[in-house]
Amino acid sequence: RQSSRPTPELAERDPANQLLARYPARRLTAEQVRDQALAASGLLCPTLGGPSVKPWQPPGLWSFSAAGDYVPDEGEARHRRSLYTFWKRTVPPPNLTLFDAARREVCVARRGSTNTPQQALVLLNDPQFVEAAGALALRVLAETQDADERLSRVFRRLTGRAPSASELGELRALFLDERETFLVAPADAAALLASTALTLPDGAKAAEWAALTTVASTVL
């Protein structure tokens, strides 16, 4: 395994990486983005094999299809690896398509890689990612009482590294701002709880969880 960060000597000797002196930086694929969120949150179902599953997709997706409307699965089927997601070639999963997954109508030798505002909106609003962020927040709340440690664990689980001092400062500011918002408007925290099928009896704890969920969604 090689780092994608070149040393000054290698950067001078091989600036274009023609000698493969470092591992080329690359983004996760569409399937890996979703699986990474589920794995970091502890929701990922490890079962191998079996039939395809139907995780959440926008309502009415198949409304004009002869196969009938799309009905999402319940239970652990929602958290299977993206490899098992049911794929209708004429109506592919939107969240995977937005992250450059091939449409499977023709053979694709190499996927493209884009950065679009829609991708950020998927990570912040798609119920699958909101649920994963909420589960990760709940997991971190149970592990430690230290606020900065909680933020560091969220960041590390989602990125594979510890946050820098400046990154931790930005996360802390976001967390404090969001927690204040949810304390003033507890109904918003309750709505977020309901959307992820979780229950936290204490209002202050719910606000802390909701703020940490927002941080996790932002890091994603």
ABEGO torsion letter per residue (X at the ends): XBBABBBAAAAAABAAGAAGABBBBBBBBAAAAAAAAAAAAGABBABBEEBBBBBBBBBGAAAABAAEBBBBBBEAAAABBAAABBBBAABBBAAAAAAGBBAGABBBABBBBBBBAAAAAAAAABAAAAAAAAAAAAAAAAABABAAAAAAAAAAAAAGBBBBAAAAAAAAAAAAAAAAAAAABAAAAAAAAAAAGBBBABAAAAAAAAAAAAAAAAAX
